[in-house]
Amino acid sequence: MSALRRGKYPQVEPGAISLMHRAVAMCPSGLTVREALALVRRRHVRLLAVRDRGMFGLILPRDLIRAQALGLETRRAGDVAWRGIPAVTPGATEVTVRRHLLEGARAVLVREGRKLAGAIEPSAAALSRPALSLLPRLERQLPREMLGLLHQIGLAAESVGVRAYAVGGFVRDFLLGREAAELDIAVEGDGLALARRLASELGSRLVVHATFQTASLEGGGPVRIDVATAREERYREPGALPEVRPASLSQDLLRRDFSINAMALVLSPAGFGDLLDPLRGSADLARRRIRILHQLSFVEDPTRIFRAVRYQTRLGLTLDHNTRRALRLAADIGDYPALSGQRLTAELELVLTESAATQALLSLGRLGAFRILDQSYRFSPSAAKRVGDLGSLLRWLREHSIPLDVLALSLLALLAHLSREVAERCLKRLALAGEPLSRLTAALREAAVLARKLATQPQAPPSSRASLLRAHSLETLGGAWLAGAGRARREIEWFLAEGRATRPLLGGDDLLALGVAPGPRIGQLLDRLRDRRLDGVTATRDQELTLVRKWLLRAQASPAQPMGKASEGAWAAPSDNRPTALPAQRLGGGVGRGAKPPSEK
Ligand code: CTP
């Protein structure tokens, strides 16, 4: 029998108590960031713990320092706490502690009864797990051209003396079995040297952004390639563009938005295909969750709020608890003078390119994200209803090939319920100006009124219904569709699909040939012909020719009348067969759905 089995040597099972340090203190609730930092310095602690509904939260001094640098020293320290921190008893086994750390806990707290006894933090070495080779999967999953490109980038990197990694969306999408639209390369060393080398090898067009040490390559390969020198970032103000400086790949991964975007694939020949995943992005992908890497991520870069929701809807992921809290904190801070309206608008436009765009807008609304536009913004049930309906409107407009400004219509859905002042402040915050701003402002003012009018107007011939709607921009019509229901919506749909596009069959040249003098009269006559066609009075060229001749004769018969109000009467005499009631019915439907009496609809 061996010594071990005879129990000769004691089994070493140190347990939590022997793994913990005591440099942790409870942070009284209500302490500000500044006060919490003072506590950290006074007590020489590495961590502060907070209580959170029977659970523990953890405040990291580095998050407090970051918060202070961003001007948030008067906010509650608890706002930057990580929640849901596991706590164990002093006798808990090392295996239990390790399991918590491997699952991504920032630390494990040790408590004796209700008292905090200490904390166990993961060492950097414990977290750097061996890299997993994705090579077999790369060979199976990637098109040959793409795989060849990755090898070529690795070799080119080696020849200029740097190390290259595929990072970000490319790795994320590869692991999800999705095709990536572009390839992001991070370079340890001179990224621009690699970009130049690649551009000349591939024959791509190269655009260099020296300030950010990045370059884009287009053409010459299966996808667009963005090359960046691995870097760390420092944000001087919430929402400002970061200052960057070259750094290692691990630091580069750490500065990113979410764990799922913070993985790297080795491209250099030694280790080609190894997945570097120090922040456990692949585990988060498997659990279908989006996790930020530090609590002030959204405050530093509020555009990440839009990014989070894009990934959520596109990839079917959910925001984890801490990420949601961090997002609310950023929305709550609200005002980001250093974040330009153009960047905000660009992010919103990116959201709108997603196939589930309205779903994403709903999520943004419910998360309070639009408070970034204005602190008084509230996402009400009526806004949610409009955003919900927006999808059908956009689909309908696309099906009918009607030019649509998705951003304008989305803004109408998002802002119509607000007071005029708040809505206009939001539009200005998005840096809208000039014509687009005035069209949207008018639409916000007029849409609901128009919707009400359409819902209640007495039955009228198509020409007069069309003339009411023709006076409004597409934005106002879209806004009225969103504000209205049943009859108002059908009127707008009829106008957009048919009424608006109806033209007379004769053209200006035909009228000139009939003897009408050049000038504004041509346009007036064409408008009148269009109205007769809308009303179903005419349906052929011959009928229009006959009608114009009749009008000309009548005008000759009363030559003394100038072309103004009086002659208008002559041009539009009832004897030109102008209908008194819905004429489309007489012509078997004429201009279609809209020509039916509204009561039939
Ligand atoms: N990134 C970031 N914070 C931002 C923007 C980008 O951390 N505000 C990082 C992320 O790691 C991201 C990478 O830069 O993966 C590349 O950004 P981008 O090309 O915008 O996103 P992709 O990851 O390629 O995702 P997609 O284009 O599919 O949205």
Residues whose N, C-alpha, C, O or C-beta is under 5 A from the ligand:
A	BS01	CTP	G168 G169 D184 R255 R256 D257 N261 D301
